[in-house]
Amino acid sequence: MEKKEFKKIINDCLLSNGFVKKGKFYYKDSNEVICSLGLQKSNHSNCYYVNLGIVIKEINPSLEWPRDVDGDIRCRFYFEFDGNKVACLPIDQISENNVIITSLEKNILELVDPSLKLEGLKKLLNDKPVLLYQTKMVVKKHLGIEE
């Protein structure tokens, strides 16, 4: 698959799932949280990461359009590819669009949508404690999470 086709599939899927695009990033937000998605090309191979940054508006009132790296909580999407769960999607080995779309929608459902409410975000961090390693201390205190 060519880079242009890959990016179009990503763009169309994210827009149809409620994201808006501004610059290089995609955003989905609520009154409480902004989720920012960014694509990152690997330096070592022809694969792409989808990085997620979750920003709590009350903690960051001046961040209107945060980058994924500005997230109070940061993580990556994982893709089901060739029988494995991978963070970096090798676009030159993909022949079907469904591989990308299905995984994107699964990640949106499991990571992004619950994060749009503080209670959902707290539950997500409880259910996936590995995310706590990429969560700022101020967020843990704000949500009342103890390690």
Backbone as CSV, one residue per row, in Angstrom:
resi,resn,N_x,N_y,N_z,CA_x,CA_y,CA_z,C_x,C_y,C_z
1,MET,0.840,-1.175,0.000,0.000,0.000,0.000,0.889,1.243,0.000
2,GLU,0.511,2.225,-0.767,1.256,3.478,-0.834,0.904,4.380,0.358
3,LYS,1.825,5.249,0.733,1.638,6.165,1.861,0.391,7.031,1.680
4,LYS,0.182,7.533,0.480,-0.958,8.411,0.210,-2.279,7.674,0.448
5,GLU,-2.357,6.438,-0.026,-3.567,5.631,0.165,-3.788,5.335,1.652
6,PHE,-2.715,4.982,2.351,-2.777,4.710,3.785,-3.320,5.923,4.544
7,LYS,-2.758,7.079,4.263,-3.192,8.292,4.968,-4.638,8.649,4.640
8,LYS,-5.089,8.377,3.429,-6.481,8.639,3.060,-7.425,7.713,3.830
9,ILE,-7.045,6.451,3.972,-7.866,5.495,4.733,-7.961,5.957,6.189
10,ILE,-6.830,6.337,6.765,-6.807,6.840,8.148,-7.704,8.074,8.261
11,ASN,-7.511,9.033,7.367,-8.276,10.278,7.381,-9.776,9.997,7.301
12,ASP,-10.197,9.220,6.327,-11.621,8.950,6.125,-12.229,8.225,7.322
13,CYS,-11.494,7.261,7.864,-11.992,6.507,9.011,-12.136,7.396,10.247
14,LEU,-11.128,8.203,10.521,-11.193,9.071,11.702,-12.298,10.113,11.567
15,LEU,-12.413,10.722,10.398,-13.468,11.725,10.200,-14.854,11.097,10.339
16,SER,-15.031,9.881,9.839,-16.343,9.226,9.944,-16.629,8.737,11.364
17,ASN,-15.610,8.735,12.227,-15.800,8.353,13.627,-15.770,9.552,14.575
18,GLY,-16.073,10.737,14.044,-16.268,11.908,14.891,-15.056,12.768,15.161
19,PHE,-13.938,12.480,14.509,-12.751,13.318,14.680,-12.805,14.495,13.714
20,VAL,-12.109,15.555,14.072,-11.885,16.671,13.152,-10.377,16.769,12.940
21,LYS,-9.991,17.282,11.784,-8.562,17.402,11.490,-8.170,18.866,11.502
22,LYS,-7.058,19.140,12.161,-6.473,20.480,12.146,-4.975,20.287,12.025
23,GLY,-4.409,20.775,10.930,-2.986,20.567,10.674,-2.706,19.099,10.465
24,LYS,-1.723,18.584,11.184,-1.331,17.177,11.053,-2.052,16.262,12.038
25,PHE,-2.895,16.825,12.891,-3.490,16.056,13.974,-5.001,15.933,13.831
26,TYR,-5.526,14.893,14.489,-6.963,14.630,14.527,-7.431,14.778,15.967
27,TYR,-8.634,15.354,16.126,-9.141,15.650,17.465,-10.557,15.149,17.645
28,LYS,-10.801,14.639,18.847,-12.149,14.300,19.289,-12.214,14.777,20.729
29,ASP,-13.233,15.575,21.054,-13.250,16.119,22.403,-14.649,16.128,22.995
30,SER,-14.684,16.454,24.283,-15.912,16.604,25.048,-15.743,17.859,25.898
31,ASN,-16.637,18.090,26.824,-16.496,19.233,27.727,-15.311,19.061,28.679
32,GLU,-14.869,17.802,28.872,-13.847,17.511,29.870,-12.472,17.170,29.300
33,VAL,-12.441,16.589,28.100,-11.211,15.987,27.582,-11.045,16.272,26.093
34,ILE,-9.784,16.380,25.682,-9.443,16.434,24.249,-8.546,15.227,23.960
35,CYS,-8.920,14.453,22.952,-8.073,13.355,22.480,-7.451,13.787,21.161
36,SER,-6.143,13.683,21.080,-5.394,14.092,19.903,-4.678,12.878,19.329
37,LEU,-4.850,12.665,18.017,-4.174,11.566,17.338,-3.176,12.103,16.331
38,GLY,-2.010,11.484,16.283,-1.003,11.850,15.304,-0.368,10.609,14.711
39,LEU,-0.021,10.696,13.440,0.692,9.613,12.774,2.190,9.858,12.890
40,GLN,2.929,8.796,13.145,4.389,8.897,13.246,5.015,7.821,12.377
41,LYS,5.812,8.233,11.417,6.533,7.306,10.540,7.741,6.772,11.289
42,SER,7.949,5.474,11.233,9.123,4.856,11.845,10.384,5.300,11.097
43,ASN,11.456,5.503,11.835,12.748,5.824,11.228,13.448,4.581,10.687
44,HIS,12.957,3.397,11.069,13.666,2.165,10.757,13.000,1.305,9.693
45,SER,11.732,1.571,9.412,11.027,0.762,8.411,9.856,1.563,7.848
46,ASN,9.194,0.993,6.871,8.052,1.669,6.249,6.781,1.323,7.011
47,CYS,6.759,1.721,8.271,5.565,1.496,9.076,5.221,2.768,9.839
48,TYR,3.962,2.811,10.288,3.445,3.994,10.971,2.861,3.631,12.325
49,TYR,3.077,4.521,13.279,2.441,4.464,14.588,1.271,5.440,14.574
50,VAL,0.241,5.128,15.350,-0.834,6.083,15.609,-0.739,6.399,17.097
51,ASN,-0.313,7.621,17.402,-0.100,8.061,18.777,-1.324,8.806,19.286
52,LEU,-1.677,8.527,20.540,-2.828,9.165,21.181,-2.355,9.988,22.371
53,GLY,-2.801,11.220,22.418,-2.571,12.074,23.573,-3.915,12.467,24.148
54,ILE,-4.087,12.283,25.452,-5.338,12.615,26.133,-5.055,13.785,27.061
55,VAL,-5.785,14.874,26.852,-5.574,16.102,27.613,-6.836,16.429,28.400
56,ILE,-6.676,16.628,29.705,-7.803,17.033,30.553,-7.895,18.548,30.521
57,LYS,-9.033,19.045,30.063,-9.206,20.491,29.856,-9.049,21.290,31.144
58,GLU,-9.538,20.778,32.252,-9.461,21.514,33.520,-8.010,21.722,33.958
59,ILE,-7.155,20.781,33.653,-5.735,20.879,34.010,-4.989,21.756,33.003
60,ASN,-5.439,21.754,31.761,-4.764,22.472,30.669,-5.732,23.403,29.931
61,PRO,-6.228,24.431,30.586,-7.248,25.274,29.956,-6.767,26.043,28.727
62,SER,-5.460,26.208,28.567,-4.956,26.985,27.429,-4.602,26.120,26.215
63,LEU,-4.687,24.798,26.333,-4.362,23.906,25.220,-5.611,23.628,24.388
64,GLU,-5.834,24.437,23.381,-7.015,24.270,22.538,-6.807,23.196,21.472
65,TRP,-5.623,23.155,20.882,-5.285,22.182,19.840,-3.981,21.474,20.205
66,PRO,-3.998,20.617,21.225,-2.753,19.952,21.644,-2.278,18.926,20.624
67,ARG,-0.979,18.723,20.588,-0.404,17.632,19.797,-0.514,16.357,20.631
68,ASP,-0.319,15.212,20.005,-0.379,13.962,20.771,0.681,13.940,21.878
69,VAL,1.833,14.548,21.632,2.908,14.561,22.641,2.605,15.480,23.820
70,ASP,1.583,16.335,23.702,1.182,17.207,24.800,0.251,16.503,25.783
71,GLY,-0.111,15.259,25.490,-1.092,14.542,26.295,-0.687,14.360,27.744
72,ASP,-1.676,14.488,28.620,-1.489,14.165,30.038,-1.329,12.658,30.188
73,ILE,-1.941,11.943,29.260,-1.816,10.492,29.153,-1.472,10.221,27.696
74,ARG,-0.483,9.364,27.471,-0.065,9.078,26.098,0.018,7.576,25.881
75,CYS,-0.351,7.173,24.689,-0.231,5.760,24.333,-0.283,5.640,22.815
76,ARG,-0.210,4.407,22.356,-0.274,4.134,20.921,-1.402,3.161,20.646
77,PHE,-1.941,3.262,19.450,-2.905,2.278,18.980,-2.138,1.005,18.618
78,TYR,-2.796,-0.124,18.815,-2.252,-1.403,18.372,-3.147,-1.948,17.266
79,PHE,-2.523,-2.614,16.313,-3.224,-3.145,15.150,-3.093,-4.656,15.111
80,GLU,-4.169,-5.318,14.706,-4.129,-6.755,14.456,-3.607,-6.921,13.037
81,PHE,-2.424,-7.502,12.915,-1.828,-7.677,11.596,-1.093,-9.005,11.520
82,ASP,-1.453,-9.795,10.552,-0.768,-11.055,10.276,-0.731,-11.954,11.515
83,GLY,-1.843,-11.964,12.274,-1.932,-12.803,13.465,-1.240,-12.252,14.689
84,ASN,-0.721,-11.035,14.591,-0.017,-10.410,15.719,-0.626,-9.063,16.059
85,LYS,-0.340,-8.618,17.270,-0.736,-7.280,17.711,0.500,-6.401,17.588
86,VAL,0.446,-5.391,16.703,1.620,-4.559,16.448,1.292,-3.088,16.663
87,ALA,2.273,-2.326,17.128,2.096,-0.881,17.305,2.433,-0.125,16.033
88,CYS,3.345,-0.676,15.255,3.776,-0.016,14.027,3.234,-0.806,12.841
89,LEU,2.375,-0.187,12.080,1.689,-0.859,10.981,2.522,-0.779,9.706
90,PRO,3.001,-1.928,9.209,3.856,-1.947,8.013,3.018,-1.767,6.742
91,ILE,2.940,-0.549,6.255,1.998,-0.253,5.169,2.361,-0.944,3.862
92,ASP,3.627,-1.253,3.664,4.006,-1.923,2.407,3.626,-3.405,2.405
93,GLN,3.137,-3.914,3.541,2.713,-5.310,3.624,1.191,-5.454,3.699
94,ILE,0.480,-4.343,3.634,-0.982,-4.373,3.764,-1.620,-4.335,2.382
95,SER,-2.563,-5.230,2.188,-3.277,-5.234,0.910,-4.764,-4.925,1.084
96,GLU,-5.282,-5.061,2.300,-6.703,-4.825,2.537,-6.927,-3.638,3.465
97,ASN,-7.849,-2.772,3.076,-8.185,-1.601,3.887,-8.802,-1.986,5.228
98,ASN,-9.518,-3.126,5.259,-10.203,-3.537,6.483,-9.249,-3.765,7.644
99,VAL,-8.019,-4.177,7.365,-7.027,-4.373,8.422,-6.851,-3.072,9.203
100,ILE,-6.769,-1.970,8.489,-6.569,-0.661,9.114,-7.845,-0.183,9.781
101,ILE,-8.944,-0.204,9.047,-10.213,0.348,9.538,-10.702,-0.393,10.775
102,THR,-10.679,-1.725,10.738,-11.153,-2.515,11.882,-10.344,-2.208,13.131
103,SER,-9.027,-2.161,12.998,-8.179,-1.870,14.159,-8.355,-0.443,14.653
104,LEU,-8.459,0.512,13.736,-8.678,1.901,14.147,-9.961,2.021,14.951
105,GLU,-11.035,1.457,14.429,-12.330,1.570,15.105,-12.322,0.860,16.459
106,LYS,-11.611,-0.254,16.550,-11.499,-0.962,17.826,-10.753,-0.100,18.849
107,ASN,-9.663,0.539,18.424,-8.905,1.423,19.320,-9.727,2.636,19.741
108,ILE,-10.478,3.195,18.814,-11.333,4.342,19.146,-12.351,3.931,20.204
109,LEU,-12.966,2.785,20.012,-13.974,2.279,20.941,-13.378,1.972,22.311
110,GLU,-12.176,1.385,22.335,-11.569,0.962,23.600,-10.777,2.052,24.320
111,LEU,-10.165,2.968,23.568,-9.298,3.968,24.189,-9.854,5.390,24.148
112,VAL,-10.303,5.812,22.982,-10.704,7.212,22.822,-12.070,7.489,23.449
113,ASP,-13.081,6.752,23.026,-14.446,7.053,23.493,-14.596,7.022,25.012
114,PRO,-14.036,6.019,25.717,-14.154,6.049,27.183,-13.422,7.233,27.819
115,SER,-12.383,7.721,27.141,-11.554,8.808,27.692,-12.228,10.169,27.638
116,LEU,-13.319,10.285,26.919,-13.957,11.585,26.743,-14.689,12.066,27.992
117,LYS,-14.913,11.188,28.942,-15.498,11.541,30.249,-14.481,11.162,31.318
118,LEU,-14.356,11.972,32.358,-13.361,11.711,33.397,-13.594,10.362,34.074
119,GLU,-14.851,10.003,34.315,-15.139,8.703,34.937,-14.707,7.560,34.027
120,GLY,-14.938,7.708,32.735,-14.504,6.690,31.782,-12.995,6.600,31.702
121,LEU,-12.346,7.746,31.793,-10.882,7.787,31.770,-10.310,7.092,33.004
122,LYS,-10.919,7.354,34.133,-10.480,6.721,35.384,-10.653,5.194,35.300
123,LYS,-11.769,4.749,34.754,-12.012,3.313,34.585,-11.010,2.708,33.606
124,LEU,-10.723,3.427,32.518,-9.750,2.952,31.534,-8.380,2.744,32.188
125,LEU,-7.950,3.703,32.995,-6.655,3.594,33.670,-6.657,2.452,34.685
126,ASN,-7.797,2.210,35.289,-7.921,1.094,36.227,-7.881,-0.250,35.486
127,ASP,-8.570,-0.311,34.336,-8.624,-1.551,33.554,-7.326,-1.835,32.795
128,LYS,-6.597,-0.783,32.441,-5.334,-0.923,31.688,-4.229,-0.189,32.443
129,PRO,-3.783,-0.764,33.571,-2.806,-0.058,34.412,-1.482,0.259,33.723
130,VAL,-1.177,-0.421,32.610,0.056,-0.100,31.879,0.027,1.359,31.404
131,LEU,-1.155,1.918,31.192,-1.267,3.319,30.768,-0.791,4.288,31.845
132,LEU,-0.758,3.839,33.083,-0.313,4.714,34.174,1.139,5.135,34.011
133,TYR,1.936,4.335,33.283,3.344,4.685,33.074,3.491,5.920,32.184
134,GLN,2.497,6.198,31.376,2.514,7.371,30.492,1.482,8.406,30.928
135,THR,1.182,8.423,32.224,0.211,9.355,32.793,0.928,10.299,33.756
136,LYS,0.730,11.585,33.554,1.371,12.579,34.418,0.813,12.487,35.839
137,MET,1.675,12.755,36.805,1.305,12.685,38.216,0.122,13.608,38.529
138,VAL,0.086,14.787,37.931,-1.000,15.727,38.193,-2.355,15.126,37.795
139,VAL,-2.365,14.286,36.775,-3.602,13.628,36.338,-4.005,12.553,37.343
140,LYS,-3.029,11.800,37.809,-3.332,10.774,38.799,-3.952,11.404,40.052
141,LYS,-3.395,12.523,40.476,-3.946,13.229,41.637,-5.330,13.776,41.329
142,HIS,-5.499,14.365,40.153,-6.776,14.940,39.742,-7.883,13.882,39.723
143,LEU,-7.533,12.679,39.269,-8.521,11.601,39.169,-8.616,10.761,40.443
144,GLY,-7.754,11.037,41.419,-7.760,10.280,42.668,-7.240,8.864,42.512
145,ILE,-6.246,8.711,41.650,-5.661,7.380,41.406,-4.359,7.275,42.178
146,GLU,-4.266,6.206,42.958,-3.023,5.939,43.694,-2.307,4.793,43.004
147,GLU,-1.002,4.852,42.929,-0.225,3.749,42.342,0.185,2.773,43.400
